């Protein structure tokens, strides 16, 4: 009895434990083992996670990897391995990312009872620590070229220390050509000397001197000389903290003279930073797929800040809009093939064309530079005076200019004045000066565009005529070939209709050739091409009419069981419909072609024939008792077409 | 054809049984020393045959025949002899075999011009038929077995019905003349031979009721309508005395029609049967 009670108690206990443990399980860390797709990476993963409101939140160790020996041996394999840990869906702890693209020449060696396959290719890796999604501590990113399983070249390497996502202390970035070393303040601002020196040791090296994020000067050293380029040294006004990227370099260049800009290694510093950013981006994309991430390193600098007020912003918008319109017009003129040909022989066209070129150079190109600064968002990082000095190094362009024309090696010159009422005085605010230049450029281009339009229309008309006439010939030829080859294979009555179409085509072309006036000729050419198109279609339809007849006959034949003969017999059904087609409508169509063909009715006739055919086929499966009764003794084709509802279809 | 052979064997076996039955009967009819032919008669048969489809495989067989006979004054069609109403429900097993079962009401007119008995008496039949068709080159061959159970009575007042069975086999060919097969707008020739045997208490020495040799020329107007005309010679034993043979010539005119009133959508998939 007691044992029985204990057994019952035990069963109850097990039940209670199970009931309690099921919901507990839901909060517990679970492990996943299986395939996983992260963006473009598809591999085998092992990770821990928990369920929070039915969402999978990564928590604990994480590994995903892929490598395929078979593919490697066959052609090429990409392999990768991401290893790290998460806390509450955010990457946290030491992480390692490795990507590789390898191929093997099927070389192998045996070492310690293992087969080793030698691979060549490129291996990229990123190793460091992450604190709740942000880089923390030293991060090393390397890209190496591997040859026969040994590192042969370092293509890229960056070592940056972070504190909670903010770059700190010393860093170094190098690619095949340059090495950049520098230092950050605790708040991530560039500080002190950043040195950029070439790997080959031959080219010049640069030292960028920052003070609290603001670039003071750049010293350029080469073998026998050195030069210091002044940057924002001595600036005391408002500043703004921005990322060190291509936009910053552009803003900087506005400050520098063209000579200085040419001395500097073009963009090699931002290029290195860009390469670096791309690699951090790669890691960030992976982490973002898995959870929340903010892995991009932000290398900060300070720039002078000249904020635009709302009026100035409107001016900038109008500059952009003038530029876009003028640019579009000038491109359409400069790339117009007819103008390009005409300008070789026609004085006036050459004048117009060269004026546009001149306007482009004097007005549009400088404005384009300003527009590009606007799109980079760096207009506020330079004073407007500096901007004008930089863009219009030779002073603002004048509305009068001399246009040089060269035809048959004879050079002449003619002046051009932009028809614009705006004038620029010395005390006009800078932004308005720029706007005025943009408007003048647009006005100039517009006036030329209007002049050119007339030249073009005439030219266009002649070209159109030429191409239409070419088309007339092609259509005619193809139709003649078609009719000649088809006529011999179809019954006589259809062949006769085709013959009629052929002679009508010749007549149409003959009529066209008699049109003399140039204006009428273009219209005539257009209608002739259309007419030939329609005739072409109609002749195809006529060549199909024997098939239409057979198809209708076959369609309207039923197989009937004759019990007296014990034989299946073909029976023609709905004879009134089929005979309306074959005895009234088809002869009517052929007669129309023979007697009443004109360019005006060809298209309609063609569509009537085809619509009739389609309609007849459709009627087979429809209840047509009433129609059949009406068709009885009806011999008028027009009335029959109306009954079939075809005439209307054709006219639509 | 195996089915057909089985049927034939059964039929022959049946004949033997019947003959055994005859030999046991005894009648006081004197047979002539030699068989004798009665006077040659002349007739005209005007027959309509309807086959009306009522289902995928079922049809209604509706036949109305008008049979005329000579009088003293007029050969072939002097007087009405019989009016047939033959009906049945048929079942199409396949292109090559069909069966049907039904009844006949035949109105027999008294053609004996001297008789003073009743002028018209009905005759009742139950009939079933098994028809086999086969194609041979361009023509069709048909074997028809028809079995009839008939109740007839004489023209005399209050005459009793007598019951007889009829055993009929017909061989028929249809040979297209102006086409390679039987199809609309085709003339055809149909020679046929039918042997009609009978049995029953009243049949003592005259089991061969009729042997009909017919030839018709037909024309298929449409798949649903055919007309034919021809001549028939027939001879058979007189029921009362097996020693006497009736024989006659008949002109035959036939109309075959097979309407199908079913809706198109019901009809379409079944037209081909199983071919």
Interface residues (C-beta under 8 A of the other chain):
Chain A: X558 X559 X560 X561 X562 X563 X564 X565 X566 X567 X568 X569 X570 X571 X621
Chain B: X49 X51 X53 X59 X90 X92 X95 X96 X98 X131 X133 X140 X142 X174 X181 X182 X183 X184 X220 X222 X223 X224 X226 X256 X258 X260 X264 X271 X272 X273 X275
